[in-house]
Amino acid sequence: MYFITKVDFIDAAINRAYRDFNRTQTGLAEKKKADSYSKFKNLIRTIIEELLNTEFSTQADFDA
């Protein structure tokens, strides 16, 4: 199970995606610092929340 129900689902998705990405990019995991990870996580959360609060009428609107 990837997502524990006691955890914020957006945080869980971000953490999972970050781990998956690090596995494909050799060496990035060692260079991760708490501050830069926190900034990354806040940026991704902002983007996800913006997408969740946006209504798209067409596929073209979504793609824009």
mmCIF file as Biopython writes it, N, C-alpha, C and O atoms, coordinates in Angstrom:
data_model
#
loop_
_atom_site.group_PDB
_atom_site.id
_atom_site.type_symbol
_atom_site.label_atom_id
_atom_site.label_alt_id
_atom_site.label_comp_id
_atom_site.label_asym_id
_atom_site.label_entity_id
_atom_site.label_seq_id
_atom_site.pdbx_PDB_ins_code
_atom_site.Cartn_x
_atom_site.Cartn_y
_atom_site.Cartn_z
_atom_site.occupancy
_atom_site.B_iso_or_equiv
_atom_site.auth_seq_id
_atom_site.auth_asym_id
_atom_site.pdbx_PDB_model_num
ATOM 1   N N  . MET A ? 1  ? 0.846   -1.177 0.000   1.0 0.0 1  A 1 
ATOM 2   C CA . MET A ? 1  ? 0.000   0.000  0.000   1.0 0.0 1  A 1 
ATOM 3   C C  . MET A ? 1  ? 0.887   1.235  0.000   1.0 0.0 1  A 1 
ATOM 4   O O  . MET A ? 1  ? 1.754   1.385  0.861   1.0 0.0 1  A 1 
ATOM 5   N N  . TYR A ? 2  ? 0.670   2.107  -0.957  1.0 0.0 2  A 1 
ATOM 6   C CA . TYR A ? 2  ? 1.522   3.287  -1.087  1.0 0.0 2  A 1 
ATOM 7   C C  . TYR A ? 2  ? 1.068   4.434  -0.205  1.0 0.0 2  A 1 
ATOM 8   O O  . TYR A ? 2  ? 1.896   5.203  0.284   1.0 0.0 2  A 1 
ATOM 9   N N  . PHE A ? 3  ? -0.220  4.561  0.005   1.0 0.0 3  A 1 
ATOM 10  C CA . PHE A ? 3  ? -0.741  5.709  0.729   1.0 0.0 3  A 1 
ATOM 11  C C  . PHE A ? 3  ? -1.422  5.270  2.013   1.0 0.0 3  A 1 
ATOM 12  O O  . PHE A ? 3  ? -2.361  4.475  1.990   1.0 0.0 3  A 1 
ATOM 13  N N  . ILE A ? 4  ? -0.949  5.787  3.117   1.0 0.0 4  A 1 
ATOM 14  C CA . ILE A ? 4  ? -1.547  5.502  4.418   1.0 0.0 4  A 1 
ATOM 15  C C  . ILE A ? 4  ? -2.653  6.529  4.638   1.0 0.0 4  A 1 
ATOM 16  O O  . ILE A ? 4  ? -2.440  7.722  4.423   1.0 0.0 4  A 1 
ATOM 17  N N  . THR A ? 5  ? -3.814  6.083  5.059   1.0 0.0 5  A 1 
ATOM 18  C CA . THR A ? 5  ? -4.961  6.984  5.163   1.0 0.0 5  A 1 
ATOM 19  C C  . THR A ? 5  ? -4.791  8.056  6.230   1.0 0.0 5  A 1 
ATOM 20  O O  . THR A ? 5  ? -5.505  9.058  6.201   1.0 0.0 5  A 1 
ATOM 21  N N  . LYS A ? 6  ? -3.876  7.878  7.162   1.0 0.0 6  A 1 
ATOM 22  C CA . LYS A ? 6  ? -3.644  8.893  8.192   1.0 0.0 6  A 1 
ATOM 23  C C  . LYS A ? 6  ? -2.804  10.055 7.668   1.0 0.0 6  A 1 
ATOM 24  O O  . LYS A ? 6  ? -2.672  11.072 8.348   1.0 0.0 6  A 1 
ATOM 25  N N  . VAL A ? 7  ? -2.244  9.922  6.491   1.0 0.0 7  A 1 
ATOM 26  C CA . VAL A ? 7  ? -1.358  10.925 5.906   1.0 0.0 7  A 1 
ATOM 27  C C  . VAL A ? 7  ? -2.127  11.724 4.859   1.0 0.0 7  A 1 
ATOM 28  O O  . VAL A ? 7  ? -3.012  11.199 4.183   1.0 0.0 7  A 1 
ATOM 29  N N  . ASP A ? 8  ? -1.777  12.997 4.737   1.0 0.0 8  A 1 
ATOM 30  C CA . ASP A ? 8  ? -2.345  13.847 3.692   1.0 0.0 8  A 1 
ATOM 31  C C  . ASP A ? 8  ? -2.051  13.205 2.337   1.0 0.0 8  A 1 
ATOM 32  O O  . ASP A ? 8  ? -0.894  12.912 2.035   1.0 0.0 8  A 1 
ATOM 33  N N  . PHE A ? 9  ? -3.070  12.986 1.525   1.0 0.0 9  A 1 
ATOM 34  C CA . PHE A ? 9  ? -2.888  12.297 0.251   1.0 0.0 9  A 1 
ATOM 35  C C  . PHE A ? 9  ? -1.974  13.056 -0.710  1.0 0.0 9  A 1 
ATOM 36  O O  . PHE A ? 9  ? -1.232  12.434 -1.470  1.0 0.0 9  A 1 
ATOM 37  N N  . ILE A ? 10 ? -2.016  14.378 -0.687  1.0 0.0 10 A 1 
ATOM 38  C CA . ILE A ? 10 ? -1.128  15.152 -1.566  1.0 0.0 10 A 1 
ATOM 39  C C  . ILE A ? 10 ? 0.318   14.942 -1.126  1.0 0.0 10 A 1 
ATOM 40  O O  . ILE A ? 10 ? 1.191   14.716 -1.965  1.0 0.0 10 A 1 
ATOM 41  N N  . ASP A ? 11 ? 0.583   15.013 0.179   1.0 0.0 11 A 1 
ATOM 42  C CA . ASP A ? 11 ? 1.947   14.758 0.682   1.0 0.0 11 A 1 
ATOM 43  C C  . ASP A ? 11 ? 2.400   13.349 0.316   1.0 0.0 11 A 1 
ATOM 44  O O  . ASP A ? 11 ? 3.543   13.145 -0.095  1.0 0.0 11 A 1 
ATOM 45  N N  . ALA A ? 12 ? 1.511   12.390 0.464   1.0 0.0 12 A 1 
ATOM 46  C CA . ALA A ? 12 ? 1.861   11.007 0.140   1.0 0.0 12 A 1 
ATOM 47  C C  . ALA A ? 12 ? 2.207   10.870 -1.341  1.0 0.0 12 A 1 
ATOM 48  O O  . ALA A ? 12 ? 3.170   10.186 -1.689  1.0 0.0 12 A 1 
ATOM 49  N N  . ALA A ? 13 ? 1.436   11.511 -2.210  1.0 0.0 13 A 1 
ATOM 50  C CA . ALA A ? 13 ? 1.701   11.445 -3.649  1.0 0.0 13 A 1 
ATOM 51  C C  . ALA A ? 13 ? 3.026   12.114 -3.993  1.0 0.0 13 A 1 
ATOM 52  O O  . ALA A ? 13 ? 3.792   11.600 -4.809  1.0 0.0 13 A 1 
ATOM 53  N N  . ILE A ? 14 ? 3.296   13.261 -3.373  1.0 0.0 14 A 1 
ATOM 54  C CA . ILE A ? 14 ? 4.557   13.975 -3.621  1.0 0.0 14 A 1 
ATOM 55  C C  . ILE A ? 14 ? 5.737   13.120 -3.163  1.0 0.0 14 A 1 
ATOM 56  O O  . ILE A ? 14 ? 6.715   12.969 -3.894  1.0 0.0 14 A 1 
ATOM 57  N N  . ASN A ? 15 ? 5.648   12.564 -1.963  1.0 0.0 15 A 1 
ATOM 58  C CA . ASN A ? 15 ? 6.739   11.736 -1.436  1.0 0.0 15 A 1 
ATOM 59  C C  . ASN A ? 15 ? 6.994   10.534 -2.332  1.0 0.0 15 A 1 
ATOM 60  O O  . ASN A ? 15 ? 8.144   10.204 -2.621  1.0 0.0 15 A 1 
ATOM 61  N N  . ARG A ? 16 ? 5.934   9.885  -2.769  1.0 0.0 16 A 1 
ATOM 62  C CA . ARG A ? 16 ? 6.067   8.707  -3.636  1.0 0.0 16 A 1 
ATOM 63  C C  . ARG A ? 16 ? 6.699   9.087  -4.974  1.0 0.0 16 A 1 
ATOM 64  O O  . ARG A ? 16 ? 7.603   8.405  -5.456  1.0 0.0 16 A 1 
ATOM 65  N N  . ALA A ? 17 ? 6.220   10.171 -5.565  1.0 0.0 17 A 1 
ATOM 66  C CA . ALA A ? 17 ? 6.758   10.615 -6.850  1.0 0.0 17 A 1 
ATOM 67  C C  . ALA A ? 17 ? 8.232   10.988 -6.722  1.0 0.0 17 A 1 
ATOM 68  O O  . ALA A ? 17 ? 9.028   10.682 -7.610  1.0 0.0 17 A 1 
ATOM 69  N N  . TYR A ? 18 ? 8.597   11.643 -5.633  1.0 0.0 18 A 1 
ATOM 70  C CA . TYR A ? 18 ? 9.982   12.043 -5.428  1.0 0.0 18 A 1 
ATOM 71  C C  . TYR A ? 18 ? 10.885  10.816 -5.293  1.0 0.0 18 A 1 
ATOM 72  O O  . TYR A ? 18 ? 11.974  10.775 -5.866  1.0 0.0 18 A 1 
ATOM 73  N N  . ARG A ? 19 ? 10.429  9.821  -4.535  1.0 0.0 19 A 1 
ATOM 74  C CA . ARG A ? 19 ? 11.219  8.591  -4.387  1.0 0.0 19 A 1 
ATOM 75  C C  . ARG A ? 19 ? 11.352  7.861  -5.722  1.0 0.0 19 A 1 
ATOM 76  O O  . ARG A ? 19 ? 12.429  7.372  -6.063  1.0 0.0 19 A 1 
ATOM 77  N N  . ASP A ? 20 ? 10.261  7.791  -6.468  1.0 0.0 20 A 1 
ATOM 78  C CA . ASP A ? 20 ? 10.312  7.133  -7.779  1.0 0.0 20 A 1 
ATOM 79  C C  . ASP A ? 20 ? 11.269  7.863  -8.710  1.0 0.0 20 A 1 
ATOM 80  O O  . ASP A ? 20 ? 12.039  7.229  -9.432  1.0 0.0 20 A 1 
ATOM 81  N N  . PHE A ? 21 ? 11.227  9.177  -8.699  1.0 0.0 21 A 1 
ATOM 82  C CA . PHE A ? 21 ? 12.110  9.973  -9.540  1.0 0.0 21 A 1 
ATOM 83  C C  . PHE A ? 21 ? 13.568  9.746  -9.148  1.0 0.0 21 A 1 
ATOM 84  O O  . PHE A ? 21 ? 14.423  9.573  -10.016 1.0 0.0 21 A 1 
ATOM 85  N N  . ASN A ? 22 ? 13.854  9.746  -7.849  1.0 0.0 22 A 1 
ATOM 86  C CA . ASN A ? 22 ? 15.233  9.541  -7.392  1.0 0.0 22 A 1 
ATOM 87  C C  . ASN A ? 22 ? 15.784  8.187  -7.800  1.0 0.0 22 A 1 
ATOM 88  O O  . ASN A ? 22 ? 16.982  8.055  -8.050  1.0 0.0 22 A 1 
ATOM 89  N N  . ARG A ? 23 ? 14.927  7.181  -7.869  1.0 0.0 23 A 1 
ATOM 90  C CA . ARG A ? 23 ? 15.396  5.856  -8.281  1.0 0.0 23 A 1 
ATOM 91  C C  . ARG A ? 23 ? 15.810  5.854  -9.756  1.0 0.0 23 A 1 
ATOM 92  O O  . ARG A ? 23 ? 16.642  5.042  -10.161 1.0 0.0 23 A 1 
ATOM 93  N N  . THR A ? 24 ? 15.245  6.741  -10.549 1.0 0.0 24 A 1 
ATOM 94  C CA . THR A ? 24 ? 15.587  6.774  -11.970 1.0 0.0 24 A 1 
ATOM 95  C C  . THR A ? 24 ? 16.774  7.694  -12.252 1.0 0.0 24 A 1 
ATOM 96  O O  . THR A ? 24 ? 17.382  7.614  -13.319 1.0 0.0 24 A 1 
ATOM 97  N N  . GLN A ? 25 ? 17.097  8.552  -11.312 1.0 0.0 25 A 1 
ATOM 98  C CA . GLN A ? 25 ? 18.195  9.502  -11.485 1.0 0.0 25 A 1 
ATOM 99  C C  . GLN A ? 25 ? 19.313  9.171  -10.507 1.0 0.0 25 A 1 
ATOM 100 O O  . GLN A ? 25 ? 19.213  9.500  -9.325  1.0 0.0 25 A 1 
ATOM 101 N N  . THR A ? 26 ? 20.352  8.539  -10.967 1.0 0.0 26 A 1 
ATOM 102 C CA . THR A ? 26 ? 21.455  8.110  -10.116 1.0 0.0 26 A 1 
ATOM 103 C C  . THR A ? 26 ? 22.124  9.300  -9.435  1.0 0.0 26 A 1 
ATOM 104 O O  . THR A ? 26 ? 22.470  10.290 -10.079 1.0 0.0 26 A 1 
ATOM 105 N N  . GLY A ? 27 ? 22.299  9.181  -8.122  1.0 0.0 27 A 1 
ATOM 106 C CA . GLY A ? 27 ? 23.052  10.176 -7.374  1.0 0.0 27 A 1 
ATOM 107 C C  . GLY A ? 27 ? 22.231  11.295 -6.768  1.0 0.0 27 A 1 
ATOM 108 O O  . GLY A ? 27 ? 22.735  11.988 -5.883  1.0 0.0 27 A 1 
ATOM 109 N N  . LEU A ? 28 ? 21.010  11.511 -7.188  1.0 0.0 28 A 1 
ATOM 110 C CA . LEU A ? 28 ? 20.241  12.621 -6.641  1.0 0.0 28 A 1 
ATOM 111 C C  . LEU A ? 28 ? 19.862  12.408 -5.187  1.0 0.0 28 A 1 
ATOM 112 O O  . LEU A ? 28 ? 19.814  13.372 -4.421  1.0 0.0 28 A 1 
ATOM 113 N N  . ALA A ? 29 ? 19.595  11.194 -4.791  1.0 0.0 29 A 1 
ATOM 114 C CA . ALA A ? 29 ? 19.170  10.931 -3.415  1.0 0.0 29 A 1 
ATOM 115 C C  . ALA A ? 29 ? 20.247  11.359 -2.415  1.0 0.0 29 A 1 
ATOM 116 O O  . ALA A ? 29 ? 19.925  11.854 -1.335  1.0 0.0 29 A 1 
ATOM 117 N N  . GLU A ? 30 ? 21.510  11.172 -2.764  1.0 0.0 30 A 1 
ATOM 118 C CA . GLU A ? 30 ? 22.583  11.542 -1.853  1.0 0.0 30 A 1 
ATOM 119 C C  . GLU A ? 30 ? 22.710  13.049 -1.700  1.0 0.0 30 A 1 
ATOM 120 O O  . GLU A ? 30 ? 23.176  13.528 -0.667  1.0 0.0 30 A 1 
ATOM 121 N N  . LYS A ? 31 ? 22.307  13.792 -2.703  1.0 0.0 31 A 1 
ATOM 122 C CA . LYS A ? 31 ? 22.462  15.243 -2.688  1.0 0.0 31 A 1 
ATOM 123 C C  . LYS A ? 31 ? 21.261  15.962 -2.086  1.0 0.0 31 A 1 
ATOM 124 O O  . LYS A ? 31 ? 21.289  17.180 -1.910  1.0 0.0 31 A 1 
ATOM 125 N N  . LYS A ? 32 ? 20.217  15.220 -1.773  1.0 0.0 32 A 1 
ATOM 126 C CA . LYS A ? 32 ? 18.999  15.827 -1.226  1.0 0.0 32 A 1 
ATOM 127 C C  . LYS A ? 32 ? 19.281  16.440 0.135   1.0 0.0 32 A 1 
ATOM 128 O O  . LYS A ? 32 ? 19.871  15.800 1.005   1.0 0.0 32 A 1 
ATOM 129 N N  . LYS A ? 33 ? 18.861  17.671 0.310   1.0 0.0 33 A 1 
ATOM 130 C CA . LYS A ? 33 ? 18.965  18.340 1.599   1.0 0.0 33 A 1 
ATOM 131 C C  . LYS A ? 33 ? 17.558  18.646 2.072   1.0 0.0 33 A 1 
ATOM 132 O O  . LYS A ? 33 ? 16.652  18.845 1.263   1.0 0.0 33 A 1 
ATOM 133 N N  . ALA A ? 34 ? 17.378  18.685 3.371   1.0 0.0 34 A 1 
ATOM 134 C CA . ALA A ? 34 ? 16.041  18.901 3.945   1.0 0.0 34 A 1 
ATOM 135 C C  . ALA A ? 34 ? 15.412  20.194 3.443   1.0 0.0 34 A 1 
ATOM 136 O O  . ALA A ? 34 ? 14.221  20.215 3.130   1.0 0.0 34 A 1 
ATOM 137 N N  . ASP A ? 35 ? 16.180  21.264 3.360   1.0 0.0 35 A 1 
ATOM 138 C CA . ASP A ? 35 ? 15.628  22.552 2.938   1.0 0.0 35 A 1 
ATOM 139 C C  . ASP A ? 35 ? 15.195  22.527 1.484   1.0 0.0 35 A 1 
ATOM 140 O O  . ASP A ? 35 ? 14.108  23.002 1.155   1.0 0.0 35 A 1 
ATOM 141 N N  . SER A ? 36 ? 16.022  21.984 0.613   1.0 0.0 36 A 1 
ATOM 142 C CA . SER A ? 36 ? 15.652  21.959 -0.804  1.0 0.0 36 A 1 
ATOM 143 C C  . SER A ? 36 ? 14.487  21.004 -1.045  1.0 0.0 36 A 1 
ATOM 144 O O  . SER A ? 36 ? 13.655  21.258 -1.915  1.0 0.0 36 A 1 
ATOM 145 N N  . TYR A ? 37 ? 14.416  19.912 -0.290  1.0 0.0 37 A 1 
ATOM 146 C CA . TYR A ? 37 ? 13.279  19.003 -0.420  1.0 0.0 37 A 1 
ATOM 147 C C  . TYR A ? 37 ? 11.997  19.701 0.039   1.0 0.0 37 A 1 
ATOM 148 O O  . TYR A ? 37 ? 10.945  19.555 -0.584  1.0 0.0 37 A 1 
ATOM 149 N N  . SER A ? 38 ? 12.092  20.445 1.112   1.0 0.0 38 A 1 
ATOM 150 C CA . SER A ? 38 ? 10.931  21.181 1.618   1.0 0.0 38 A 1 
ATOM 151 C C  . SER A ? 38 ? 10.438  22.203 0.589   1.0 0.0 38 A 1 
ATOM 152 O O  . SER A ? 38 ? 9.233   22.346 0.384   1.0 0.0 38 A 1 
ATOM 153 N N  . LYS A ? 39 ? 11.362  22.908 -0.054  1.0 0.0 39 A 1 
ATOM 154 C CA . LYS A ? 39 ? 10.991  23.873 -1.095  1.0 0.0 39 A 1 
ATOM 155 C C  . LYS A ? 39 ? 10.341  23.160 -2.280  1.0 0.0 39 A 1 
ATOM 156 O O  . LYS A ? 39 ? 9.336   23.623 -2.819  1.0 0.0 39 A 1 
ATOM 157 N N  . PHE A ? 40 ? 10.924  22.033 -2.674  1.0 0.0 40 A 1 
ATOM 158 C CA . PHE A ? 40 ? 10.363  21.242 -3.770  1.0 0.0 40 A 1 
ATOM 159 C C  . PHE A ? 40 ? 8.944   20.797 -3.434  1.0 0.0 40 A 1 
ATOM 160 O O  . PHE A ? 40 ? 8.032   20.921 -4.252  1.0 0.0 40 A 1 
ATOM 161 N N  . LYS A ? 41 ? 8.770   20.279 -2.225  1.0 0.0 41 A 1 
ATOM 162 C CA . LYS A ? 41 ? 7.480   19.772 -1.800  1.0 0.0 41 A 1 
ATOM 163 C C  . LYS A ? 41 ? 6.426   20.893 -1.783  1.0 0.0 41 A 1 
ATOM 164 O O  . LYS A ? 41 ? 5.292   20.681 -2.213  1.0 0.0 41 A 1 
ATOM 165 N N  . ASN A ? 42 ? 6.794   22.066 -1.295  1.0 0.0 42 A 1 
ATOM 166 C CA . ASN A ? 42 ? 5.865   23.202 -1.270  1.0 0.0 42 A 1 
ATOM 167 C C  . ASN A ? 42 ? 5.491   23.639 -2.677  1.0 0.0 42 A 1 
ATOM 168 O O  . ASN A ? 42 ? 4.333   23.968 -2.933  1.0 0.0 42 A 1 
ATOM 169 N N  . LEU A ? 43 ? 6.446   23.647 -3.586  1.0 0.0 43 A 1 
ATOM 170 C CA . LEU A ? 43 ? 6.172   24.014 -4.975  1.0 0.0 43 A 1 
ATOM 171 C C  . LEU A ? 43 ? 5.202   23.032 -5.617  1.0 0.0 43 A 1 
ATOM 172 O O  . LEU A ? 43 ? 4.224   23.444 -6.241  1.0 0.0 43 A 1 
ATOM 173 N N  . ILE A ? 44 ? 5.464   21.748 -5.469  1.0 0.0 44 A 1 
ATOM 174 C CA . ILE A ? 44 ? 4.595   20.728 -6.061  1.0 0.0 44 A 1 
ATOM 175 C C  . ILE A ? 44 ? 3.206   20.779 -5.441  1.0 0.0 44 A 1 
ATOM 176 O O  . ILE A ? 44 ? 2.210   20.633 -6.150  1.0 0.0 44 A 1 
ATOM 177 N N  . ARG A ? 45 ? 3.119   20.985 -4.117  1.0 0.0 45 A 1 
ATOM 178 C CA . ARG A ? 45 ? 1.817   21.089 -3.447  1.0 0.0 45 A 1 
ATOM 179 C C  . ARG A ? 45 ? 1.029   22.274 -4.016  1.0 0.0 45 A 1 
ATOM 180 O O  . ARG A ? 45 ? -0.170  22.152 -4.265  1.0 0.0 45 A 1 
ATOM 181 N N  . THR A ? 46 ? 1.680   23.402 -4.221  1.0 0.0 46 A 1 
ATOM 182 C CA . THR A ? 46 ? 1.016   24.579 -4.777  1.0 0.0 46 A 1 
ATOM 183 C C  . THR A ? 46 ? 0.466   24.283 -6.164  1.0 0.0 46 A 1 
ATOM 184 O O  . THR A ? 46 ? -0.665  24.654 -6.476  1.0 0.0 46 A 1 
ATOM 185 N N  . ILE A ? 47 ? 1.252   23.623 -6.990  1.0 0.0 47 A 1 
ATOM 186 C CA . ILE A ? 47 ? 0.817   23.281 -8.352  1.0 0.0 47 A 1 
ATOM 187 C C  . ILE A ? 47 ? -0.363  22.319 -8.310  1.0 0.0 47 A 1 
ATOM 188 O O  . ILE A ? 47 ? -1.336  22.508 -9.041  1.0 0.0 47 A 1 
ATOM 189 N N  . ILE A ? 48 ? -0.295  21.300 -7.474  1.0 0.0 48 A 1 
ATOM 190 C CA . ILE A ? 48 ? -1.391  20.330 -7.374  1.0 0.0 48 A 1 
ATOM 191 C C  . ILE A ? 48 ? -2.662  21.002 -6.880  1.0 0.0 48 A 1 
ATOM 192 O O  . ILE A ? 48 ? -3.736  20.782 -7.441  1.0 0.0 48 A 1 
ATOM 193 N N  . GLU A ? 49 ? -2.556  21.819 -5.837  1.0 0.0 49 A 1 
ATOM 194 C CA . GLU A ? 49 ? -3.743  22.488 -5.303  1.0 0.0 49 A 1 
ATOM 195 C C  . GLU A ? 49 ? -4.359  23.429 -6.336  1.0 0.0 49 A 1 
ATOM 196 O O  . GLU A ? 49 ? -5.582  23.540 -6.424  1.0 0.0 49 A 1 
ATOM 197 N N  . GLU A ? 50 ? -3.517  24.104 -7.114  1.0 0.0 50 A 1 
ATOM 198 C CA . GLU A ? 50 ? -4.026  24.978 -8.170  1.0 0.0 50 A 1 
ATOM 199 C C  . GLU A ? 50 ? -4.793  24.162 -9.213  1.0 0.0 50 A 1 
ATOM 200 O O  . GLU A ? 50 ? -5.869  24.565 -9.655  1.0 0.0 50 A 1 
ATOM 201 N N  . LEU A ? 51 ? -4.239  23.027 -9.599  1.0 0.0 51 A 1 
ATOM 202 C CA . LEU A ? 51 ? -4.922  22.162 -10.561 1.0 0.0 51 A 1 
ATOM 203 C C  . LEU A ? 51 ? -6.241  21.626 -10.014 1.0 0.0 51 A 1 
ATOM 204 O O  . LEU A ? 51 ? -7.236  21.554 -10.734 1.0 0.0 51 A 1 
ATOM 205 N N  . LEU A ? 52 ? -6.242  21.250 -8.730  1.0 0.0 52 A 1 
ATOM 206 C CA . LEU A ? 52 ? -7.463  20.718 -8.125  1.0 0.0 52 A 1 
ATOM 207 C C  . LEU A ? 52 ? -8.567  21.767 -8.035  1.0 0.0 52 A 1 
ATOM 208 O O  . LEU A ? 52 ? -9.751  21.427 -8.030  1.0 0.0 52 A 1 
ATOM 209 N N  . ASN A ? 53 ? -8.184  23.032 -7.966  1.0 0.0 53 A 1 
ATOM 210 C CA . ASN A ? 53 ? -9.163  24.117 -7.831  1.0 0.0 53 A 1 
ATOM 211 C C  . ASN A ? 53 ? -9.489  24.802 -9.155  1.0 0.0 53 A 1 
ATOM 212 O O  . ASN A ? 53 ? -10.168 25.828 -9.169  1.0 0.0 53 A 1 
ATOM 213 N N  . THR A ? 54 ? -9.019  24.250 -10.251 1.0 0.0 54 A 1 
ATOM 214 C CA . THR A ? 54 ? -9.265  24.815 -11.569 1.0 0.0 54 A 1 
ATOM 215 C C  . THR A ? 54 ? -10.252 23.943 -12.324 1.0 0.0 54 A 1 
ATOM 216 O O  . THR A ? 54 ? -10.131 22.718 -12.341 1.0 0.0 54 A 1 
ATOM 217 N N  . GLU A ? 55 ? -11.223 24.581 -12.943 1.0 0.0 55 A 1 
ATOM 218 C CA . GLU A ? 55 ? -12.174 23.842 -13.769 1.0 0.0 55 A 1 
ATOM 219 C C  . GLU A ? 55 ? -11.765 23.991 -15.230 1.0 0.0 55 A 1 
ATOM 220 O O  . GLU A ? 55 ? -11.500 25.092 -15.714 1.0 0.0 55 A 1 
ATOM 221 N N  . PHE A ? 56 ? -11.722 22.872 -15.907 1.0 0.0 56 A 1 
ATOM 222 C CA . PHE A ? 56 ? -11.358 22.850 -17.316 1.0 0.0 56 A 1 
ATOM 223 C C  . PHE A ? 56 ? -12.577 22.460 -18.125 1.0 0.0 56 A 1 
ATOM 224 O O  . PHE A ? 56 ? -13.239 21.464 -17.831 1.0 0.0 56 A 1 
ATOM 225 N N  . SER A ? 57 ? -12.873 23.259 -19.159 1.0 0.0 57 A 1 
ATOM 226 C CA . SER A ? 57 ? -14.025 22.975 -20.016 1.0 0.0 57 A 1 
ATOM 227 C C  . SER A ? 57 ? -13.665 22.010 -21.129 1.0 0.0 57 A 1 
ATOM 228 O O  . SER A ? 57 ? -14.489 21.206 -21.564 1.0 0.0 57 A 1 
ATOM 229 N N  . THR A ? 58 ? -12.425 22.099 -21.581 1.0 0.0 58 A 1 
ATOM 230 C CA . THR A ? 58 ? -11.995 21.279 -22.709 1.0 0.0 58 A 1 
ATOM 231 C C  . THR A ? 58 ? -10.598 20.727 -22.446 1.0 0.0 58 A 1 
ATOM 232 O O  . THR A ? 58 ? -9.910  21.161 -21.523 1.0 0.0 58 A 1 
ATOM 233 N N  . GLN A ? 59 ? -10.197 19.780 -23.256 1.0 0.0 59 A 1 
ATOM 234 C CA . GLN A ? 59 ? -8.846  19.249 -23.155 1.0 0.0 59 A 1 
ATOM 235 C C  . GLN A ? 59 ? -7.822  20.340 -23.470 1.0 0.0 59 A 1 
ATOM 236 O O  . GLN A ? 59 ? -6.752  20.395 -22.863 1.0 0.0 59 A 1 
ATOM 237 N N  . ALA A ? 60 ? -8.164  21.202 -24.422 1.0 0.0 60 A 1 
ATOM 238 C CA . ALA A ? 60 ? -7.257  22.306 -24.786 1.0 0.0 60 A 1 
ATOM 239 C C  . ALA A ? 60 ? -7.032  23.240 -23.594 1.0 0.0 60 A 1 
ATOM 240 O O  . ALA A ? 60 ? -5.917  23.716 -23.384 1.0 0.0 60 A 1 
ATOM 241 N N  . ASP A ? 61 ? -8.085  23.505 -22.814 1.0 0.0 61 A 1 
ATOM 242 C CA . ASP A ? 61 ? -7.930  24.335 -21.610 1.0 0.0 61 A 1 
ATOM 243 C C  . ASP A ? 61 ? -6.968  23.664 -20.628 1.0 0.0 61 A 1 
ATOM 244 O O  . ASP A ? 61 ? -6.110  24.324 -20.043 1.0 0.0 61 A 1 
ATOM 245 N N  . PHE A ? 62 ? -7.114  22.367 -20.454 1.0 0.0 62 A 1 
ATOM 246 C CA . PHE A ? 62 ? -6.241  21.629 -19.547 1.0 0.0 62 A 1 
ATOM 247 C C  . PHE A ? 62 ? -4.800  21.664 -20.030 1.0 0.0 62 A 1 
ATOM 248 O O  . PHE A ? 62 ? -3.878  21.840 -19.232 1.0 0.0 62 A 1 
ATOM 249 N N  . ASP A ? 63 ? -4.603  21.499 -21.329 1.0 0.0 63 A 1 
ATOM 250 C CA . ASP A ? 63 ? -3.260  21.450 -21.902 1.0 0.0 63 A 1 
ATOM 251 C C  . ASP A ? 63 ? -2.557  22.804 -21.872 1.0 0.0 63 A 1 
ATOM 252 O O  . ASP A ? 63 ? -1.329  22.860 -21.916 1.0 0.0 63 A 1 
ATOM 253 N N  . ALA A ? 64 ? -3.317  23.889 -21.798 1.0 0.0 64 A 1 
ATOM 254 C CA . ALA A ? 64 ? -2.725  25.243 -21.879 1.0 0.0 64 A 1 
ATOM 255 C C  . ALA A ? 64 ? -1.935  25.609 -20.661 1.0 0.0 64 A 1 
ATOM 256 O O  . ALA A ? 64 ? -1.384  26.708 -20.590 1.0 0.0 64 A 1 
#
